[in-house]
Amino acid sequence: MAETITRRAYLLAAIRAAGRPVRTGDAERLLAASPWSCHRNTARKDLRGLARAGHLAVIVDVDDRHTYILPTRTGDL
C-alpha cells in the first residue's frame, strides 16, 4: 500500500528541497504543484501549523512580514 502524504508534509518536503527561507507567496507557489488546491490563506495556515509543530522557525521583520526557515534541528512529521 502506498504511503499517503498530507498537504503539510508535502509543503515541508518542498521547503526542505528548496533549501531557502519562504514566505506565504512562496508556499502558495510550492503547493500549486501539489495535488491539493491551495490559496494564500491555506498556505499561511500551513506555515503557521508547521512552525507551531517545530518544523519551521519564524522570523518577523519590522513591517510584520513573516519569513519561515528550517530550524537547526529538523523533526519528522
Phi and psi restraints in degrees (range 20) as a CNS / XPLOR table:
assign (resid 1 and name C) (resid 2 and name N)
       (resid 2 and name CA) (resid 2 and name C) 1.0 -72.9 20.0 2
assign (resid 2 and name N) (resid 2 and name CA)
       (resid 2 and name C) (resid 3 and name N) 1.0 142.5 20.0 2
assign (resid 2 and name C) (resid 3 and name N)
       (resid 3 and name CA) (resid 3 and name C) 1.0 -75.8 20.0 2
assign (resid 3 and name N) (resid 3 and name CA)
       (resid 3 and name C) (resid 4 and name N) 1.0 131.6 20.0 2
assign (resid 3 and name C) (resid 4 and name N)
       (resid 4 and name CA) (resid 4 and name C) 1.0 -88.5 20.0 2
assign (resid 4 and name N) (resid 4 and name CA)
       (resid 4 and name C) (resid 5 and name N) 1.0 148.2 20.0 2
assign (resid 4 and name C) (resid 5 and name N)
       (resid 5 and name CA) (resid 5 and name C) 1.0 -120.9 20.0 2
assign (resid 5 and name N) (resid 5 and name CA)
       (resid 5 and name C) (resid 6 and name N) 1.0 141.4 20.0 2
assign (resid 5 and name C) (resid 6 and name N)
       (resid 6 and name CA) (resid 6 and name C) 1.0 -85.4 20.0 2
assign (resid 6 and name N) (resid 6 and name CA)
       (resid 6 and name C) (resid 7 and name N) 1.0 165.7 20.0 2
assign (resid 6 and name C) (resid 7 and name N)
       (resid 7 and name CA) (resid 7 and name C) 1.0 -61.6 20.0 2
assign (resid 7 and name N) (resid 7 and name CA)
       (resid 7 and name C) (resid 8 and name N) 1.0 -41.8 20.0 2
assign (resid 7 and name C) (resid 8 and name N)
       (resid 8 and name CA) (resid 8 and name C) 1.0 -66.7 20.0 2
assign (resid 8 and name N) (resid 8 and name CA)
       (resid 8 and name C) (resid 9 and name N) 1.0 -38.5 20.0 2
assign (resid 8 and name C) (resid 9 and name N)
       (resid 9 and name CA) (resid 9 and name C) 1.0 -65.7 20.0 2
assign (resid 9 and name N) (resid 9 and name CA)
       (resid 9 and name C) (resid 10 and name N) 1.0 -38.9 20.0 2
assign (resid 9 and name C) (resid 10 and name N)
       (resid 10 and name CA) (resid 10 and name C) 1.0 -61.7 20.0 2
assign (resid 10 and name N) (resid 10 and name CA)
       (resid 10 and name C) (resid 11 and name N) 1.0 -46.2 20.0 2
assign (resid 10 and name C) (resid 11 and name N)
       (resid 11 and name CA) (resid 11 and name C) 1.0 -62.1 20.0 2
assign (resid 11 and name N) (resid 11 and name CA)
       (resid 11 and name C) (resid 12 and name N) 1.0 -44.4 20.0 2
assign (resid 11 and name C) (resid 12 and name N)
       (resid 12 and name CA) (resid 12 and name C) 1.0 -61.0 20.0 2
assign (resid 12 and name N) (resid 12 and name CA)
       (resid 12 and name C) (resid 13 and name N) 1.0 -43.5 20.0 2
assign (resid 12 and name C) (resid 13 and name N)
       (resid 13 and name CA) (resid 13 and name C) 1.0 -62.9 20.0 2
assign (resid 13 and name N) (resid 13 and name CA)
       (resid 13 and name C) (resid 14 and name N) 1.0 -39.3 20.0 2
assign (resid 13 and name C) (resid 14 and name N)
       (resid 14 and name CA) (resid 14 and name C) 1.0 -67.6 20.0 2
assign (resid 14 and name N) (resid 14 and name CA)
       (resid 14 and name C) (resid 15 and name N) 1.0 -38.1 20.0 2
assign (resid 14 and name C) (resid 15 and name N)
       (resid 15 and name CA) (resid 15 and name C) 1.0 -66.2 20.0 2
assign (resid 15 and name N) (resid 15 and name CA)
       (resid 15 and name C) (resid 16 and name N) 1.0 -43.2 20.0 2
assign (resid 15 and name C) (resid 16 and name N)
       (resid 16 and name CA) (resid 16 and name C) 1.0 -62.2 20.0 2
assign (resid 16 and name N) (resid 16 and name CA)
       (resid 16 and name C) (resid 17 and name N) 1.0 -40.9 20.0 2
assign (resid 16 and name C) (resid 17 and name N)
       (resid 17 and name CA) (resid 17 and name C) 1.0 -66.7 20.0 2
assign (resid 17 and name N) (resid 17 and name CA)
       (resid 17 and name C) (resid 18 and name N) 1.0 -36.9 20.0 2
assign (resid 17 and name C) (resid 18 and name N)
       (resid 18 and name CA) (resid 18 and name C) 1.0 -68.6 20.0 2
assign (resid 18 and name N) (resid 18 and name CA)
       (resid 18 and name C) (resid 19 and name N) 1.0 -36.1 20.0 2
assign (resid 18 and name C) (resid 19 and name N)
       (resid 19 and name CA) (resid 19 and name C) 1.0 66.4 20.0 2
assign (resid 19 and name N) (resid 19 and name CA)
       (resid 19 and name C) (resid 20 and name N) 1.0 27.5 20.0 2
assign (resid 19 and name C) (resid 20 and name N)
       (resid 20 and name CA) (resid 20 and name C) 1.0 -143.3 20.0 2
assign (resid 20 and name N) (resid 20 and name CA)
       (resid 20 and name C) (resid 21 and name N) 1.0 162.2 20.0 2
assign (resid 20 and name C) (resid 21 and name N)
       (resid 21 and name CA) (resid 21 and name C) 1.0 -61.2 20.0 2
assign (resid 21 and name N) (resid 21 and name CA)
       (resid 21 and name C) (resid 22 and name N) 1.0 150.2 20.0 2
assign (resid 21 and name C) (resid 22 and name N)
       (resid 22 and name CA) (resid 22 and name C) 1.0 -129.5 20.0 2
assign (resid 22 and name N) (resid 22 and name CA)
       (resid 22 and name C) (resid 23 and name N) 1.0 151.7 20.0 2
assign (resid 22 and name C) (resid 23 and name N)
       (resid 23 and name CA) (resid 23 and name C) 1.0 -115.7 20.0 2
assign (resid 23 and name N) (resid 23 and name CA)
       (resid 23 and name C) (resid 24 and name N) 1.0 179.4 20.0 2
assign (resid 23 and name C) (resid 24 and name N)
       (resid 24 and name CA) (resid 24 and name C) 1.0 -57.8 20.0 2
assign (resid 24 and name N) (resid 24 and name CA)
       (resid 24 and name C) (resid 25 and name N) 1.0 -44.0 20.0 2
assign (resid 24 and name C) (resid 25 and name N)
       (resid 25 and name CA) (resid 25 and name C) 1.0 -61.7 20.0 2
assign (resid 25 and name N) (resid 25 and name CA)
       (resid 25 and name C) (resid 26 and name N) 1.0 -37.8 20.0 2
assign (resid 25 and name C) (resid 26 and name N)
       (resid 26 and name CA) (resid 26 and name C) 1.0 -64.9 20.0 2
assign (resid 26 and name N) (resid 26 and name CA)
       (resid 26 and name C) (resid 27 and name N) 1.0 -43.8 20.0 2
assign (resid 26 and name C) (resid 27 and name N)
       (resid 27 and name CA) (resid 27 and name C) 1.0 -63.5 20.0 2
assign (resid 27 and name N) (resid 27 and name CA)
       (resid 27 and name C) (resid 28 and name N) 1.0 -38.7 20.0 2
assign (resid 27 and name C) (resid 28 and name N)
       (resid 28 and name CA) (resid 28 and name C) 1.0 -61.6 20.0 2
assign (resid 28 and name N) (resid 28 and name CA)
       (resid 28 and name C) (resid 29 and name N) 1.0 -42.0 20.0 2
assign (resid 28 and name C) (resid 29 and name N)
       (resid 29 and name CA) (resid 29 and name C) 1.0 -67.8 20.0 2
assign (resid 29 and name N) (resid 29 and name CA)
       (resid 29 and name C) (resid 30 and name N) 1.0 -39.7 20.0 2
assign (resid 29 and name C) (resid 30 and name N)
       (resid 30 and name CA) (resid 30 and name C) 1.0 -62.7 20.0 2
assign (resid 30 and name N) (resid 30 and name CA)
       (resid 30 and name C) (resid 31 and name N) 1.0 -40.8 20.0 2
assign (resid 30 and name C) (resid 31 and name N)
       (resid 31 and name CA) (resid 31 and name C) 1.0 -74.5 20.0 2
assign (resid 31 and name N) (resid 31 and name CA)
       (resid 31 and name C) (resid 32 and name N) 1.0 -18.5 20.0 2
assign (resid 31 and name C) (resid 32 and name N)
       (resid 32 and name CA) (resid 32 and name C) 1.0 -63.2 20.0 2
assign (resid 32 and name N) (resid 32 and name CA)
       (resid 32 and name C) (resid 33 and name N) 1.0 -25.7 20.0 2
assign (resid 32 and name C) (resid 33 and name N)
       (resid 33 and name CA) (resid 33 and name C) 1.0 -87.6 20.0 2
assign (resid 33 and name N) (resid 33 and name CA)
       (resid 33 and name C) (resid 34 and name N) 1.0 2.3 20.0 2
assign (resid 33 and name C) (resid 34 and name N)
       (resid 34 and name CA) (resid 34 and name C) 1.0 -94.2 20.0 2
assign (resid 34 and name N) (resid 34 and name CA)
       (resid 34 and name C) (resid 35 and name N) 1.0 171.4 20.0 2
assign (resid 34 and name C) (resid 35 and name N)
       (resid 35 and name CA) (resid 35 and name C) 1.0 -73.8 20.0 2
assign (resid 35 and name N) (resid 35 and name CA)
       (resid 35 and name C) (resid 36 and name N) 1.0 -8.0 20.0 2
assign (resid 35 and name C) (resid 36 and name N)
       (resid 36 and name CA) (resid 36 and name C) 1.0 -99.5 20.0 2
assign (resid 36 and name N) (resid 36 and name CA)
       (resid 36 and name C) (resid 37 and name N) 1.0 145.8 20.0 2
assign (resid 36 and name C) (resid 37 and name N)
       (resid 37 and name CA) (resid 37 and name C) 1.0 -77.7 20.0 2
assign (resid 37 and name N) (resid 37 and name CA)
       (resid 37 and name C) (resid 38 and name N) 1.0 144.8 20.0 2
assign (resid 37 and name C) (resid 38 and name N)
       (resid 38 and name CA) (resid 38 and name C) 1.0 -145.5 20.0 2
assign (resid 38 and name N) (resid 38 and name CA)
       (resid 38 and name C) (resid 39 and name N) 1.0 135.1 20.0 2
assign (resid 38 and name C) (resid 39 and name N)
       (resid 39 and name CA) (resid 39 and name C) 1.0 -119.4 20.0 2
assign (resid 39 and name N) (resid 39 and name CA)
       (resid 39 and name C) (resid 40 and name N) 1.0 173.2 20.0 2
assign (resid 39 and name C) (resid 40 and name N)
       (resid 40 and name CA) (resid 40 and name C) 1.0 -55.1 20.0 2
assign (resid 40 and name N) (resid 40 and name CA)
       (resid 40 and name C) (resid 41 and name N) 1.0 -44.5 20.0 2
assign (resid 40 and name C) (resid 41 and name N)
       (resid 41 and name CA) (resid 41 and name C) 1.0 -66.1 20.0 2
assign (resid 41 and name N) (resid 41 and name CA)
       (resid 41 and name C) (resid 42 and name N) 1.0 -37.2 20.0 2
assign (resid 41 and name C) (resid 42 and name N)
       (resid 42 and name CA) (resid 42 and name C) 1.0 -64.5 20.0 2
assign (resid 42 and name N) (resid 42 and name CA)
       (resid 42 and name C) (resid 43 and name N) 1.0 -43.9 20.0 2
assign (resid 42 and name C) (resid 43 and name N)
       (resid 43 and name CA) (resid 43 and name C) 1.0 -61.2 20.0 2
assign (resid 43 and name N) (resid 43 and name CA)
       (resid 43 and name C) (resid 44 and name N) 1.0 -42.1 20.0 2
assign (resid 43 and name C) (resid 44 and name N)
       (resid 44 and name CA) (resid 44 and name C) 1.0 -62.1 20.0 2
assign (resid 44 and name N) (resid 44 and name CA)
       (resid 44 and name C) (resid 45 and name N) 1.0 -45.4 20.0 2
assign (resid 44 and name C) (resid 45 and name N)
       (resid 45 and name CA) (resid 45 and name C) 1.0 -64.8 20.0 2
assign (resid 45 and name N) (resid 45 and name CA)
       (resid 45 and name C) (resid 46 and name N) 1.0 -39.9 20.0 2
assign (resid 45 and name C) (resid 46 and name N)
       (resid 46 and name CA) (resid 46 and name C) 1.0 -64.2 20.0 2
assign (resid 46 and name N) (resid 46 and name CA)
       (resid 46 and name C) (resid 47 and name N) 1.0 -42.6 20.0 2
assign (resid 46 and name C) (resid 47 and name N)
       (resid 47 and name CA) (resid 47 and name C) 1.0 -62.3 20.0 2
assign (resid 47 and name N) (resid 47 and name CA)
       (resid 47 and name C) (resid 48 and name N) 1.0 -44.3 20.0 2
assign (resid 47 and name C) (resid 48 and name N)
       (resid 48 and name CA) (resid 48 and name C) 1.0 -61.8 20.0 2
assign (resid 48 and name N) (resid 48 and name CA)
       (resid 48 and name C) (resid 49 and name N) 1.0 -41.9 20.0 2
assign (resid 48 and name C) (resid 49 and name N)
       (resid 49 and name CA) (resid 49 and name C) 1.0 -64.1 20.0 2
assign (resid 49 and name N) (resid 49 and name CA)
       (resid 49 and name C) (resid 50 and name N) 1.0 -41.1 20.0 2
assign (resid 49 and name C) (resid 50 and name N)
       (resid 50 and name CA) (resid 50 and name C) 1.0 -66.3 20.0 2
assign (resid 50 and name N) (resid 50 and name CA)
       (resid 50 and name C) (resid 51 and name N) 1.0 -35.4 20.0 2
assign (resid 50 and name C) (resid 51 and name N)
       (resid 51 and name CA) (resid 51 and name C) 1.0 -68.7 20.0 2
assign (resid 51 and name N) (resid 51 and name CA)
       (resid 51 and name C) (resid 52 and name N) 1.0 -43.0 20.0 2
assign (resid 51 and name C) (resid 52 and name N)
       (resid 52 and name CA) (resid 52 and name C) 1.0 -60.6 20.0 2
assign (resid 52 and name N) (resid 52 and name CA)
       (resid 52 and name C) (resid 53 and name N) 1.0 -36.4 20.0 2
assign (resid 52 and name C) (resid 53 and name N)
       (resid 53 and name CA) (resid 53 and name C) 1.0 -78.3 20.0 2
assign (resid 53 and name N) (resid 53 and name CA)
       (resid 53 and name C) (resid 54 and name N) 1.0 -5.7 20.0 2
assign (resid 53 and name C) (resid 54 and name N)
       (resid 54 and name CA) (resid 54 and name C) 1.0 89.6 20.0 2
assign (resid 54 and name N) (resid 54 and name CA)
       (resid 54 and name C) (resid 55 and name N) 1.0 6.5 20.0 2
assign (resid 54 and name C) (resid 55 and name N)
       (resid 55 and name CA) (resid 55 and name C) 1.0 -83.1 20.0 2
assign (resid 55 and name N) (resid 55 and name CA)
       (resid 55 and name C) (resid 56 and name N) 1.0 -22.2 20.0 2
assign (resid 55 and name C) (resid 56 and name N)
       (resid 56 and name CA) (resid 56 and name C) 1.0 -133.2 20.0 2
assign (resid 56 and name N) (resid 56 and name CA)
       (resid 56 and name C) (resid 57 and name N) 1.0 153.7 20.0 2
assign (resid 56 and name C) (resid 57 and name N)
       (resid 57 and name CA) (resid 57 and name C) 1.0 -110.5 20.0 2
assign (resid 57 and name N) (resid 57 and name CA)
       (resid 57 and name C) (resid 58 and name N) 1.0 148.9 20.0 2
assign (resid 57 and name C) (resid 58 and name N)
       (resid 58 and name CA) (resid 58 and name C) 1.0 -113.6 20.0 2
assign (resid 58 and name N) (resid 58 and name CA)
       (resid 58 and name C) (resid 59 and name N) 1.0 138.6 20.0 2
assign (resid 58 and name C) (resid 59 and name N)
       (resid 59 and name CA) (resid 59 and name C) 1.0 -118.0 20.0 2
assign (resid 59 and name N) (resid 59 and name CA)
       (resid 59 and name C) (resid 60 and name N) 1.0 126.6 20.0 2
assign (resid 59 and name C) (resid 60 and name N)
       (resid 60 and name CA) (resid 60 and name C) 1.0 -110.4 20.0 2
assign (resid 60 and name N) (resid 60 and name CA)
       (resid 60 and name C) (resid 61 and name N) 1.0 124.1 20.0 2
assign (resid 60 and name C) (resid 61 and name N)
       (resid 61 and name CA) (resid 61 and name C) 1.0 -89.7 20.0 2
assign (resid 61 and name N) (resid 61 and name CA)
       (resid 61 and name C) (resid 62 and name N) 1.0 -178.4 20.0 2
assign (resid 61 and name C) (resid 62 and name N)
       (resid 62 and name CA) (resid 62 and name C) 1.0 -65.3 20.0 2
assign (resid 62 and name N) (resid 62 and name CA)
       (resid 62 and name C) (resid 63 and name N) 1.0 -22.1 20.0 2
assign (resid 62 and name C) (resid 63 and name N)
       (resid 63 and name CA) (resid 63 and name C) 1.0 -92.6 20.0 2
assign (resid 63 and name N) (resid 63 and name CA)
       (resid 63 and name C) (resid 64 and name N) 1.0 13.9 20.0 2
assign (resid 63 and name C) (resid 64 and name N)
       (resid 64 and name CA) (resid 64 and name C) 1.0 64.0 20.0 2
assign (resid 64 and name N) (resid 64 and name CA)
       (resid 64 and name C) (resid 65 and name N) 1.0 27.5 20.0 2
assign (resid 64 and name C) (resid 65 and name N)
       (resid 65 and name CA) (resid 65 and name C) 1.0 -89.5 20.0 2
assign (resid 65 and name N) (resid 65 and name CA)
       (resid 65 and name C) (resid 66 and name N) 1.0 138.4 20.0 2
assign (resid 65 and name C) (resid 66 and name N)
       (resid 66 and name CA) (resid 66 and name C) 1.0 -101.6 20.0 2
assign (resid 66 and name N) (resid 66 and name CA)
       (resid 66 and name C) (resid 67 and name N) 1.0 131.1 20.0 2
assign (resid 66 and name C) (resid 67 and name N)
       (resid 67 and name CA) (resid 67 and name C) 1.0 -121.9 20.0 2
assign (resid 67 and name N) (resid 67 and name CA)
       (resid 67 and name C) (resid 68 and name N) 1.0 133.2 20.0 2
assign (resid 67 and name C) (resid 68 and name N)
       (resid 68 and name CA) (resid 68 and name C) 1.0 -108.0 20.0 2
assign (resid 68 and name N) (resid 68 and name CA)
       (resid 68 and name C) (resid 69 and name N) 1.0 134.1 20.0 2
assign (resid 68 and name C) (resid 69 and name N)
       (resid 69 and name CA) (resid 69 and name C) 1.0 -128.7 20.0 2
assign (resid 69 and name N) (resid 69 and name CA)
       (resid 69 and name C) (resid 70 and name N) 1.0 160.6 20.0 2
assign (resid 69 and name C) (resid 70 and name N)
       (resid 70 and name CA) (resid 70 and name C) 1.0 -76.4 20.0 2
assign (resid 70 and name N) (resid 70 and name CA)
       (resid 70 and name C) (resid 71 and name N) 1.0 131.8 20.0 2
assign (resid 70 and name C) (resid 71 and name N)
       (resid 71 and name CA) (resid 71 and name C) 1.0 -71.2 20.0 2
assign (resid 71 and name N) (resid 71 and name CA)
       (resid 71 and name C) (resid 72 and name N) 1.0 167.7 20.0 2
assign (resid 71 and name C) (resid 72 and name N)
       (resid 72 and name CA) (resid 72 and name C) 1.0 -66.1 20.0 2
assign (resid 72 and name N) (resid 72 and name CA)
       (resid 72 and name C) (resid 73 and name N) 1.0 -31.5 20.0 2
assign (resid 72 and name C) (resid 73 and name N)
       (resid 73 and name CA) (resid 73 and name C) 1.0 -108.5 20.0 2
assign (resid 73 and name N) (resid 73 and name CA)
       (resid 73 and name C) (resid 74 and name N) 1.0 115.8 20.0 2
assign (resid 73 and name C) (resid 74 and name N)
       (resid 74 and name CA) (resid 74 and name C) 1.0 -99.3 20.0 2
assign (resid 74 and name N) (resid 74 and name CA)
       (resid 74 and name C) (resid 75 and name N) 1.0 142.9 20.0 2
assign (resid 74 and name C) (resid 75 and name N)
       (resid 75 and name CA) (resid 75 and name C) 1.0 -111.0 20.0 2
assign (resid 75 and name N) (resid 75 and name CA)
       (resid 75 and name C) (resid 76 and name N) 1.0 169.9 20.0 2
assign (resid 75 and name C) (resid 76 and name N)
       (resid 76 and name CA) (resid 76 and name C) 1.0 -100.0 20.0 2
assign (resid 76 and name N) (resid 76 and name CA)
       (resid 76 and name C) (resid 77 and name N) 1.0 152.5 20.0 2
